[in-house]
Amino acid sequence: MIQIKQLVKKYSSRQGQVVALDHVNLHISPGSIYGIIGLSGAGKSTLVRCLNLLEKPSGGEIIVAGQNLTALSSKELRKARQNIGMIFQHFYLLQSRTVAENIAFPLEIAGTPKKEISQRVKELLHLVGLEDKAAAYPAQLSGGQKQRVGIARALATKPQVLLCDEATSALDPQTTLSILNLLRDINQKLGLTIVMITHEMKVIKEICTDIAVIHEAHIVENGPVESVFIKPQSDIARQFISTIFPNELPEDLLKELATHRDSEIVRIQFLGSRASDPIITDLLRTCDVRANILYGSIDHLRSTLFGTLTLELQGSPDQLQEARRYLASRDLNVEVVQSGLG
Ligand SMILES: Nc1ncnc2c1ncn2[C@@H]1O[C@H](COP(=O)(O)OP(=O)(O)OP(=O)(O)O)[C@@H](O)[C@H]1O
């Protein structure tokens, strides 16, 4: 649905030139919910604003639904933008217009007949669960309701793509969840492709099918969410994952464990059905090692389960090697965190 090819964005400032995006390439499949995560200043907003040419790229191509946006005239681009909705952290609703009038706004600009507008607004109010707020003004709404209006307005022209720039960052955790659930419903009902820019891994964990990690103007890692969570390739991806699955052991405990003879600390990560396997019992039965559980956690990763377990295994070097082999043969991701004196 979206292809980003060799995208470069440079800004000129008093301090000199800033390269906000440095030859970024990404392919976003139709119907996916694609999360792009990065620290402050990584280039996220610039990237999402380049996707509908709110920000003009310095180089490269943006192809949406087969159309190269960077090659279009202003008139063609205005038309192409009707296929790309966008929502923002601070909603940007028109304060002097009611909810229904805000949602109608893009249709008025597109020259849609009045009768059609009123029918479409009705449908959209129903889609976002705001039928009873049609005549309210933005100032009378909660943050979550304002974002629902933002979503309805973004979908008014029936776009195939929805861009979300930190769409839940101004909301409390519960409202965030309700907006994420709404976006997931819309994705499933309408087959809409969603691109979500965020600095929060919990947003990715809830609804994204794919993830790209952006760091200092480069995409350092991307792929299906499950693959990146189970085997992150970059330090920055590991850091983001640890914000929701914190698995670092305290320094003093690590120091003490390092003095143990014939032992090693292993971290096991597992997905989906593996979560209900009696891993430790099987391990102890099969390999003649002893296990000390140091840390464990399990949570939802979209519609599957993701778990992490940190163990100290004790045994001879041969036994420890066998234990590692055994765990790997069970399709678990195993990482040796620290080996003892042994
Ligand atoms: N209009 C601009 N003029 C000059 N530099 C800019 C401009 N907009 C962004 N930048 C710079 O480009 C880089 C990327 O900024 P961007 O806003 O895309 O990052 P971000 O990942 O969205 O960060 P945040 O989460 O803090 O918004 C930063 O170094 C920023 O200072």
The ligand as an SDF file (V2000), in Angstrom:
LIG
                    3D

 31 33  0  0  0  0  0  0  0  0999 V2000
   11.0170   22.5880   10.9190 N   0  0  0  0  0  0  0  0  0  0  0  0
   12.2050   22.1360   11.3550 C   0  0  0  0  0  0  0  0  0  0  0  0
   13.3130   22.8770   11.2470 N   0  0  0  0  0  0  0  0  0  0  0  0
   14.5350   22.4360   11.6440 C   0  0  0  0  0  0  0  0  0  0  0  0
   14.7370   21.2180   12.2120 N   0  0  0  0  0  0  0  0  0  0  0  0
   13.6530   20.4190   12.3670 C   0  0  0  0  0  0  0  0  0  0  0  0
   12.3220   20.8460   11.9570 C   0  0  0  0  0  0  0  0  0  0  0  0
   11.4510   19.8400   12.2470 N   0  0  0  0  0  0  0  0  0  0  0  0
   12.1900   18.8540   12.7990 C   0  0  0  0  0  0  0  0  0  0  0  0
   13.4990   19.1910   12.8770 N   0  0  0  0  0  0  0  0  0  0  0  0
   14.5940   18.3620   13.4020 C   0  0  0  0  0  0  0  0  0  0  0  0
   14.5490   17.0970   12.7400 O   0  0  0  0  0  0  0  0  0  0  0  0
   14.8200   16.0370   13.6360 C   0  0  0  0  0  0  0  0  0  0  0  0
   13.6530   15.0650   13.6590 C   0  0  0  0  0  0  0  0  0  0  0  0
   12.5090   15.7270   14.2240 O   0  0  0  0  0  0  0  0  0  0  0  0
   11.0670   15.0220   14.3570 P   0  0  0  0  0  0  0  0  0  0  0  0
   10.1280   16.0500   14.8960 O   0  0  0  0  0  0  0  0  0  0  0  0
   10.7400   14.3470   13.0810 O   0  0  0  0  0  0  0  0  0  0  0  0
   11.4040   13.9110   15.4670 O   0  0  0  0  0  0  0  0  0  0  0  0
   10.3970   13.0490   16.3280 P   0  0  0  0  0  0  0  0  0  0  0  0
   10.9670   11.6760   16.3490 O   0  0  0  0  0  0  0  0  0  0  0  0
    9.0190   13.1920   15.7960 O   0  0  0  0  0  0  0  0  0  0  0  0
   10.5180   13.7140   17.7610 O   0  0  0  0  0  0  0  0  0  0  0  0
    9.3680   14.1020   18.8120 P   0  0  0  0  0  0  0  0  0  0  0  0
    8.8120   12.7930   19.2900 O   0  0  0  0  0  0  0  0  0  0  0  0
   10.1100   14.8500   19.8760 O   0  0  0  0  0  0  0  0  0  0  0  0
    8.3670   14.9260   18.0600 O   0  0  0  0  0  0  0  0  0  0  0  0
   15.1130   16.6890   14.9830 C   0  0  0  0  0  0  0  0  0  0  0  0
   16.4940   16.8440   15.1190 O   0  0  0  0  0  0  0  0  0  0  0  0
   14.4190   18.0380   14.8770 C   0  0  0  0  0  0  0  0  0  0  0  0
   15.0710   18.9960   15.6840 O   0  0  0  0  0  0  0  0  0  0  0  0
  1  2  1  0
  2  3  1  0
  2  7  2  0
  3  4  2  0
  4  5  1  0
  5  6  2  0
  6  7  1  0
  6 10  1  0
  7  8  1  0
  8  9  2  0
  9 10  1  0
 10 11  1  0
 11 12  1  0
 11 30  1  0
 12 13  1  0
 13 14  1  0
 13 28  1  0
 14 15  1  0
 15 16  1  0
 16 17  2  0
 16 18  1  0
 16 19  1  0
 19 20  1  0
 20 21  2  0
 20 22  1  0
 20 23  1  0
 23 24  1  0
 24 25  2  0
 24 26  1  0
 24 27  1  0
 28 29  1  0
 28 30  1  0
 30 31  1  0
M  END
$$$$
